[in-house]
């Protein structure tokens, strides 16, 4: 594929303002008006009882199962307990913490009494938590553990509406005396007592539930401002799940590992919307640090992750290959080359030749299957990426090692998925075609519009924003710029407001160039700058501390901190080689000419990136304006003042000189291409 095909330009954008693209398949049966998640849980409990496992959590190295009947009983106890606390239909209950069975139990219990649940990312702090809890008028928060409870205690004076905090991991909380704290098991006990006093009450509440009731409130990514709260009904989520499973069937025998935050629509999408319709087992890793070995043990059949997870996997493979002996590197390079040829034919719907099939079998045994085993992807039938653009290089890598990875396009306001690749029709620079029951249109200004039963109910307490996002005909304005290629695949350029134009008139996506740079195992984040008012493209890069640190050790390069390592001349040369590689596939007018290595990593706590790792460009432009301007100046250094916080609570300011590297005339030494296999 040529660079001109990879990078959308102004000429490539046809006007499709009146053309509506519909899915190739017939839409599934519409969601029944009375169907809700609690009703689906009751059906599964009646069908499977104690014969099948609904949830399993790894504790102390052992998988602890929960059957469908036990799942239902805990949901009922929790629902009665919430009612005993005064929660009623129409209210919002918040959950703050990592993925555990209690997270789903709390969600289903809340929905059972006609209330909605809002998830808060476990990494959220301070104002983020206050904003969601106050705006949603939350009275009850379910928190995971001591860490999350401590956050709420520190913020208590600012939480005007919160009355009760329920925690489900009591470790370290035994001696806390705050009157508003309640252990989850005590809530369940109160629920059982409440049921004794009100027999049949919950059955009436569940029966009265409607598919149009708000089930989940998800925070939007918030790349430009405080996140909005999108209201999703049972019907919205179930419609999306049915449409996805109409093209990619999921059965009750499939395995799924839940490790991404339930506050993210991506996890709600598969675990809840698909999981309760298919009835598969959901597995929860023991800790965030054990996700990889736990995944290898479970061997999931289906998986959904944002680009950063897939990029990290590629980096892991690149590091392993780089550290392997000459023979192993040669075997992997050969196997990858064979796998890439086979994948290219399969994604086009073509059958590999006899020779390719024979060589593919050998490559599978020698290189590809062992790689998938290390990644925990041996059993996976299909997996998805979404939430942000995934670079074509990463996309191609997974297909080359035999992983059926598919790009999706959607957003919180349409339950996560609206467009996806089909098994026999994958193109590495597109996001596929609409799923059943979804219509797509490209507006005259190039914006992608979507319409389906999965389009959200609106933003919570924000009618003005709702009117801006949808029109009277049900079209959702995504804010993304894109176009349809010759095969009617959707190509997403970038957020419409982020698309830039080079001085020669070439329109380009900064995210596309950033993904080319981030294909390097040494790069964690990259932010590209440019536009008609700037003479060339520049970039600000943060290094991957793990892989660059390992590289530095092999080079006998000593360092102390991230800042010290990032400013080493040898590290600049290393990253210059990676920028050079990324430039090779780009038209000259949008190649990166100058870059600097930032003295710190971009941090969601500093609001520089979102919790799903999308760059907040407005914050970057404002916070690092001096550095950006220096990239377009004549100096080869720029100073920055950094505040350092010590463990005793004191702080100090330190002036740091950042180097600026020009790519003019740069040619990377051959020995620095350790990870090349293509």
QUIDASUL-V878364 format. One record per residue. N is the residue number from 1. RES is the residue in one small letter. SS is DSSP state (~ for helix, > for strand, _ for the rest). PSI is psi in whole degrees, -180 to 180 (none if undefined). NEAR is the number of other C-alpha atoms within 8 Angstrom. Layout:
BEGIN
N/RES/SS/PSI/NEAR  N/RES/SS/PSI/NEAR
END
This chain:
BEGIN
1/x/_/133/4  2/x/_/161/6  3/x/~/-35/9  4/x/~/-32/9  5/x/~/-31/7  6/x/~/-40/8  7/x/_/114/10  8/x/_/138/12  9/x/_/175/10  10/x/~/-38/8  11/x/~/-24/5  12/x/~/-13/7  13/x/_/100/11  14/x/_/157/7  15/x/_/124/9  16/x/_/34/11  17/x/_/-31/8  18/x/_/-4/7  19/x/_/123/7  20/x/>/125/9  21/x/>/125/9  22/x/>/156/10  23/x/_/156/12  24/x/_/-24/5  25/x/_/160/7  26/x/_/141/7  27/x/_/150/8  28/x/_/172/9  29/x/_/138/4  30/x/_/154/5  31/x/_/133/9  32/x/_/143/6  33/x/_/-21/8  34/x/_/-4/7  35/x/_/133/13  36/x/_/167/11  37/x/~/-44/11  38/x/~/-35/11  39/x/~/-38/10  40/x/~/-39/11  41/x/~/-43/11  42/x/~/-40/9  43/x/~/-42/8  44/x/~/-38/11  45/x/~/-40/13  46/x/~/-36/8  47/x/~/-43/6  48/x/~/-26/10  49/x/_/-124/11  50/x/_/12/10  51/x/_/-24/6  52/x/_/152/8  53/x/>/129/11  54/x/>/-45/13  55/x/>/147/14  56/x/>/136/14  57/x/>/136/13  58/x/>/121/12  59/x/>/128/8  60/x/_/36/5  61/x/_/4/6  62/x/>/135/6  63/x/>/123/8  64/x/>/112/8  65/x/>/151/9  66/x/>/121/10  67/x/>/170/13  68/x/~/-37/16  69/x/~/-42/11  70/x/~/-39/9  71/x/~/-50/13  72/x/~/-43/11  73/x/~/-41/8  74/x/~/-36/10  75/x/~/-43/12  76/x/~/-44/11  77/x/~/-42/15  78/x/~/-40/14  79/x/~/-45/15  80/x/~/-38/15  81/x/~/-41/15  82/x/~/-39/13  83/x/~/-37/11  84/x/~/-27/10  85/x/_/-2/6  86/x/_/4/6  87/x/_/135/9  88/x/_/178/9  89/x/_/137/7  90/x/_/-10/7  91/x/_/176/10  92/x/>/129/12  93/x/>/136/14  94/x/>/148/13  95/x/>/130/13  96/x/>/112/13  97/x/_/177/12  98/x/_/169/11  99/x/_/123/11  100/x/_/162/8  101/x/~/-37/10  102/x/~/-27/7  103/x/~/-52/11  104/x/~/-38/8  105/x/~/-43/12  106/x/~/-41/13  107/x/~/-50/10  108/x/~/-35/11  109/x/~/-43/14  110/x/~/-45/14  111/x/~/-29/13  112/x/~/-28/13  113/x/_/17/13  114/x/_/10/14  115/x/_/175/16  116/x/>/155/15  117/x/>/141/14  118/x/>/128/13  119/x/>/145/13  120/x/>/131/12  121/x/_/136/13  122/x/_/-20/9  123/x/_/-2/5  124/x/_/149/10  125/x/_/163/8  126/x/~/-121/8  127/x/~/-32/6  128/x/~/-47/8  129/x/~/-46/10  130/x/~/-43/11  131/x/~/-50/8  132/x/~/-48/9  133/x/~/-39/13  134/x/~/-45/11  135/x/~/-37/7  136/x/_/-1/8  137/x/_/48/9  138/x/_/133/14  139/x/_/-27/10  140/x/>/129/11  141/x/>/130/13  142/x/>/117/13  143/x/>/152/13  144/x/_/-57/13  145/x/_/-168/13  146/x/~/-40/11  147/x/~/-47/7  148/x/~/-38/12  149/x/~/-42/12  150/x/~/-38/8  151/x/~/-46/10  152/x/~/-37/8  153/x/~/-43/7  154/x/~/-31/7  155/x/_/4/10  156/x/~/-41/8  157/x/~/-20/6  158/x/~/-11/6  159/x/_/85/10  160/x/_/-29/7  161/x/_/-21/9  162/x/_/133/12  163/x/_/-33/7  164/x/>/139/10  165/x/>/120/13  166/x/>/131/13  167/x/>/145/14  168/x/_/-2/12  169/x/_/102/7  170/x/_/-4/10  171/x/_/123/7  172/x/_/-6/6  173/x/_/8/8  174/x/_/-33/6  175/x/_/12/5  176/x/_/137/5  177/x/_/9/5  178/x/_/129/5  179/x/_/-18/4  180/x/_/1/7  181/x/>/142/10  182/x/>/128/10  183/x/>/147/10  184/x/~/-41/9  185/x/~/-32/7  186/x/~/-35/8  187/x/~/-44/14  188/x/~/-39/13  189/x/~/-42/10  190/x/~/-34/12  191/x/~/-41/17  192/x/~/-38/11  193/x/~/-39/8  194/x/~/-40/11  195/x/~/-36/12  196/x/~/-37/7  197/x/~/-22/6  198/x/_/65/7  199/x/_/135/7  200/x/_/-9/7  201/x/~/-47/8  202/x/~/-36/12  203/x/~/-38/7  204/x/~/-41/8  205/x/~/-45/11  206/x/~/-42/12  207/x/~/-32/7  208/x/~/-10/6  209/x/_/144/12  210/x/_/150/10  211/x/_/-23/13  212/x/_/-2/8  213/x/_/146/9  214/x/>/124/12  215/x/>/-46/12  216/x/>/140/11  217/x/>/117/14  218/x/>/138/14  219/x/>/141/14  220/x/_/172/9  221/x/_/-28/9  222/x/_/45/10  223/x/_/-21/11  224/x/_/-18/7  225/x/_/-172/5  226/x/_/139/5  227/x/_/141/9  228/x/_/163/9  229/x/>/107/10  230/x/>/127/15  231/x/>/122/14  232/x/>/128/16  233/x/>/168/14  234/x/~/-43/16  235/x/~/-41/14  236/x/~/-55/14  237/x/~/-42/13  238/x/~/-36/13  239/x/~/-43/12  240/x/~/-45/15  241/x/~/-43/13  242/x/~/-41/11  243/x/~/-41/13  244/x/~/-44/12  245/x/~/-14/10  246/x/~/-28/10  247/x/~/-27/9  248/x/_/83/6  249/x/_/137/7  250/x/_/133/8  251/x/_/172/8  252/x/_/-17/8  253/x/_/-9/6  254/x/_/150/11  255/x/>/142/13  256/x/>/133/13  257/x/>/121/12  258/x/>/109/11  259/x/_/-6/10  260/x/_/150/8  261/x/_/135/10  262/x/_/-16/12  263/x/_/-19/12  264/x/_/136/13  265/x/~/-30/11  266/x/~/-38/12  267/x/~/-38/14  268/x/~/-36/11  269/x/~/-50/14  270/x/~/-47/11  271/x/~/-43/12  272/x/~/-59/10  273/x/~/-40/13  274/x/~/-39/14  275/x/~/-43/12  276/x/~/-14/12  277/x/~/-37/10  278/x/~/-30/9  279/x/_/32/10  280/x/_/166/13  281/x/>/133/14  282/x/>/126/13  283/x/>/138/13  284/x/>/122/14  285/x/_/160/14  286/x/_/-48/12  287/x/_/165/6  288/x/~/-34/7  289/x/~/-14/5  290/x/~/11/9  291/x/~/-47/11  292/x/~/-52/9  293/x/~/-35/8  294/x/~/-37/10  295/x/~/-40/13  296/x/~/-35/13  297/x/~/-42/7  298/x/~/-42/9  299/x/_/71/12  300/x/_/149/14  301/x/_/-27/11  302/x/>/148/11  303/x/>/144/11  304/x/>/130/11  305/x/>/153/12  306/x/_/167/11  307/x/~/-35/12  308/x/~/-36/8  309/x/~/-45/8  310/x/~/-38/11  311/x/~/-39/11  312/x/~/-39/9  313/x/~/-43/9  314/x/~/-43/12  315/x/~/-41/12  316/x/~/-44/9  317/x/~/-43/9  318/x/~/-40/10  319/x/~/-44/11  320/x/~/-42/8  321/x/~/-43/11  322/x/~/-31/9  323/x/~/-9/6  324/x/_/168/8  325/x/_/171/6  326/x/~/-43/6  327/x/~/-46/6  328/x/~/-39/9  329/x/~/-40/11  330/x/~/-41/8  331/x/~/-45/10  332/x/~/-42/13  333/x/~/-42/10  334/x/~/-46/9  335/x/~/-40/15  336/x/~/-42/15  337/x/~/-44/11  338/x/~/-46/13  339/x/~/-36/16  340/x/~/-41/13  341/x/~/-44/10  342/x/~/-44/13  343/x/~/-40/11  344/x/~/-38/8  345/x/~/-42/11  346/x/~/-41/11  347/x/~/-17/12  348/x/_/4/10  349/x/_/16/8  350/x/_/151/7  351/x/_/132/6  352/x/_/151/9  353/x/_/168/6  354/x/~/-45/6  355/x/~/-42/6  356/x/~/-37/11  357/x/~/-40/10  358/x/~/-48/8  359/x/~/-35/9  360/x/~/-38/12  361/x/~/-42/8  362/x/~/-43/9  363/x/~/-36/14  364/x/~/-48/11  365/x/~/-40/9  366/x/~/-34/11  367/x/~/-43/12  368/x/~/-48/15  369/x/~/-45/12  370/x/~/-35/9  371/x/~/-44/10  372/x/~/-37/13  373/x/~/-41/10  374/x/~/-31/8  375/x/~/-6/10  376/x/_/25/13  377/x/_/24/13  378/x/_/-43/10  379/x/_/-12/7  380/x/_/130/13  381/x/_/-40/8  382/x/>/147/11  383/x/>/162/12  384/x/>/154/11  385/x/>/144/14  386/x/_/-179/15  387/x/_/-24/12  388/x/_/163/7  389/x/_/142/9  390/x/_/129/11  391/x/_/143/11  392/x/~/-31/8  393/x/~/-44/8  394/x/~/-43/12  395/x/~/-49/11  396/x/~/-37/10  397/x/~/-48/10  398/x/~/-38/11  399/x/~/-32/13  400/x/~/-28/15  401/x/_/8/13  402/x/_/21/11  403/x/_/125/13  404/x/_/71/11  405/x/>/135/11  406/x/>/137/13  407/x/>/140/13  408/x/>/159/14  409/x/>/134/12  410/x/_/-169/13  411/x/_/173/10  412/x/~/-40/11  413/x/~/-7/12  414/x/~/31/13  415/x/_/27/16  416/x/_/-40/13  417/x/_/127/13  418/x/_/-28/13  419/x/>/140/13  420/x/>/157/14  421/x/_/149/13  422/x/>/158/10  423/x/_/-38/7  424/x/_/15/8  425/x/>/69/10  426/x/_/128/12  427/x/_/129/10  428/x/_/-15/8  429/x/_/12/8  430/x/_/176/11  431/x/_/8/17  432/x/_/-153/16  433/x/>/165/12  434/x/>/145/13  435/x/_/163/14  436/x/_/145/14  437/x/_/10/12  438/x/_/132/13  439/x/>/147/12  440/x/>/140/12  441/x/>/141/13  442/x/>/117/18  443/x/_/166/12  444/x/_/-27/8  445/x/_/7/6  446/x/_/0/12  447/x/>/142/14  448/x/>/126/15  449/x/>/143/12  450/x/>/149/13  451/x/>/130/12  452/x/_/170/10  453/x/_/-10/10  454/x/_/-4/13  455/x/_/132/12  456/x/_/168/12  457/x/_/-25/9  458/x/>/177/11  459/x/>/136/12  460/x/_/122/11  461/x/_/37/4  462/x/_/72/8  463/x/~/-34/9  464/x/~/-45/6  465/x/~/-34/8  466/x/~/-44/10  467/x/~/-32/8  468/x/~/-28/8  469/x/~/-26/9  470/x/>/158/10  471/x/_/-180/9  472/x/_/-22/5  473/x/_/4/4  474/x/_/7/9  475/x/_/136/10  476/x/>/125/12  477/x/>/108/11  478/x/>/-24/10  479/x/>/2/9  480/x/>/141/11  481/x/>/139/13  482/x/>/-180/14  483/x/>/168/14  484/x/>/132/12  485/x/_/-173/8  486/x/_/-23/5  487/x/_/14/5  488/x/_/21/8  489/x/_/146/11  490/x/>/128/13  491/x/>/117/12  492/x/>/123/10  493/x/>/-56/14  494/x/>/179/12  495/x/>/135/9  496/x/~/-38/10  497/x/~/-16/5  498/x/~/-12/8  499/x/_/133/13  500/x/>/167/11  501/x/>/125/12  502/x/_/163/17  503/x/_/-28/12  504/x/_/5/6  505/x/_/-7/8  506/x/_/123/11  507/x/>/137/11  508/x/>/160/14  509/x/_/119/13  510/x/~/-33/13  511/x/~/-34/10  512/x/~/-46/12  513/x/~/-40/10  514/x/~/-41/12  515/x/~/-33/12  516/x/~/-42/11  517/x/~/-40/13  518/x/~/-7/13  519/x/_/-20/13  520/x/_/137/9  521/x/_/-14/14  522/x/_/-10/12  523/x/>/128/14  524/x/>/-51/10  525/x/>/155/10  526/x/>/137/13  527/x/>/123/11  528/x/>/141/12  529/x/>/152/9  530/x/_/-160/13  531/x/_/172/12  532/x/_/-24/10  533/x/_/5/6  534/x/_/141/10  535/x/_/-17/10  536/x/_/178/13  537/x/>/136/15  538/x/>/172/13  539/x/>/151/12  540/x/>/125/11  541/x/>/141/13  542/x/>/139/15  543/x/>/158/12  544/x/_/112/10  545/x/~/-37/8  546/x/~/-53/6  547/x/~/-38/10  548/x/~/-37/11  549/x/~/-42/9  550/x/~/-40/8  551/x/~/-43/8  552/x/~/-38/10  553/x/~/-40/9  554/x/~/-28/7  555/x/_/2/6  556/x/_/40/6  557/x/_/113/7  558/x/_/149/6  559/x/_/165/6  560/x/_/-56/6  561/x/_/175/6  562/x/~/-46/9  563/x/~/-44/9  564/x/~/-45/9  565/x/~/-43/11  566/x/~/-26/13  567/x/_/8/12  568/x/_/133/8  569/x/~/-36/6  570/x/~/-35/6  571/x/~/-39/11  572/x/~/-42/12  573/x/~/-39/8  574/x/~/-49/9  575/x/~/-33/10  576/x/~/-37/12  577/x/~/-36/11  578/x/~/-38/10  579/x/~/-40/10  580/x/~/-46/12  581/x/~/-45/9  582/x/~/-36/11  583/x/~/-28/11  584/x/_/-29/6  585/x/_/7/8  586/x/_/146/11  587/x/_/150/9  588/x/~/-36/6  589/x/~/-19/9  590/x/~/23/11  591/x/_/147/10  592/x/>/123/12  593/x/>/-34/10  594/x/>/147/12  595/x/>/163/13  596/x/>/157/12  597/x/>/119/14  598/x/_/149/11  599/x/_/-6/11  600/x/_/162/7  601/x/_/149/7  602/x/_/137/9  603/x/_/133/8  604/x/_/-33/10  605/x/_/-26/7  606/x/_/7/7  607/x/_/22/9  608/x/_/-28/13  609/x/>/161/14  610/x/_/174/13  611/x/_/-21/10  612/x/_/16/9  613/x/_/34/8  614/x/_/138/10  615/x/>/131/10  616/x/_/91/12  617/x/~/-35/9  618/x/~/-43/7  619/x/~/-43/9  620/x/~/-46/11  621/x/~/-40/9  622/x/~/-45/7  623/x/~/-35/6  624/x/_/30/8  625/x/~/-39/9  626/x/~/-41/6  627/x/~/-39/8  628/x/~/-44/10  629/x/~/-35/8  630/x/~/-29/11  631/x/~/-21/11  632/x/_/13/9  633/x/_/-168/6  634/x/_/-15/5  635/x/_/155/7  636/x/_/13/7  637/x/>/160/9  638/x/>/139/11  639/x/>/148/8  640/x/>/144/8  641/x/>/123/8  642/x/>/139/8  643/x/>/126/8  644/x/>/129/8  645/x/>/127/8  646/x/_/165/7  647/x/_/-27/5  648/x/_/5/4  649/x/_/-11/6  650/x/_/159/7  651/x/>/159/8  652/x/>/149/7  653/x/>/139/8  654/x/>/133/8  655/x/>/129/8  656/x/>/134/9  657/x/>/119/8  658/x/>/132/13  659/x/>/151/10  660/x/>/126/13  661/x/>/127/10  662/x/>/143/7  663/x/_/-2/10  664/x/_/123/5  665/x/_/7/4  666/x/_/135/7  667/x/_/121/6  668/x/_/139/8  669/x/_/144/6  670/x/~/-39/5  671/x/~/-12/5  672/x/~/-3/8  673/x/_/53/7  674/x/_/-33/6  675/x/_/3/8  676/x/_/131/5  677/x/_/-6/7  678/x/_/none/5
END
